[in-house]
């Protein structure tokens, strides 16, 4: 690596705030091509030769461009055919001007690599230049299952990988992946989508403190009434399944105020259940309430899917059902832990007193959530008669 001057060397180590990495993937015949475009300023630890006030010295920059392509892209992009990682090799590198639009389509991007390089003497500030890289690898079949992992998270403070896959059958998949999103199936089969969303649903319910506290308040009075407990959990499941699937198919408001409204109502549902557990000494039939609040919580679950349904491919319904099953498995795990634990605790503490203590603690937490979320909701403004 050649240092042209102390000033460019210093700037080469600065980390950009937002970086978009564009990738086009296409298997053809016995090889797969991966075309990548990234801002040159994201290529840290590589000093590019400059002339004048910081213009990229295009004729002399070839070795540095290839070094950057190898260090930051070829070494950090993992392309798989089935379970086998493909040996990506750099075929071509070039610098481009920021106004170049060739990466809008695969064919124009490939033709761009065959075009003449930028002319010498071009006044192109090196921080504004783009690095284009063509990589390829041998494959067994263009119809194989291909997956990609882009470990590009160190290129900037926030990195988005805009990936387009063009399959052998002509199918196109588009992904927006933040940072290192793990291994992503580029044209997933139904079982890949099922397993991915099953795991996501399971993890989501276990990470959702508000959903877990609602579930706790819902079942505390019925811990010894198995039949009633089954009806309650089934009603809650039915409720959130309806709105989860409906929202995924676009049957929910798209307004900016809708997510904070749902989050506010979720907090309100916890407060309500906590108050009911304090006020009523005798458990009442709860399955209608569980169903109603399940509708609200289903919208909350759907928000977790907004950025991930892109990974479902052609299997949207399968993915939704799998996500839902994952949620139910998580709920069952929570119940298997909570119900016996409550039974043990209430051997030493009066059940009524213990239930009230739990309700007060949960209600206090949910009340603070309610105030915070309602404040966020009010930021969107209300008509005078609602304020």
Buried (B, 14 or more C-beta within 10 A) or exposed (E): EEEBEEEBBEBBEEEBEEBBBBBBBBBEEEBBBBBBBBBBBBBBEBBBBBBEEBBBBBEBBBBBBBBBBBBBBBEBBBBBBEEEEBEBEBBBBBBBEEEBEBBEEBEEBBEBBEEEBBEEEBEBBBBBBBBBBBBBBEBEEBEBBBBBBBBBBBBBEEBBBBBBBBBBEEEEBEBEBEBBBEEBBBBBEBEBBBBBBBBBBBBBBBEBEBBBBBBBBBBBBBBEEEEBBEBBBBBBBBBBBBBBBBBBEEEBEEEEBBBBBBBBBBBBBBBBBBBBBBEEEEBEEBBEBBBEBBBBBBBBBBBBBEEBBBBBBBBBBBBBBBBBBBBBBBBEEBBEEBBEEBEEEBEEEEBEEBBBEBBBEBBEBBBEBBEEBBEBBBEEEEEEEEE
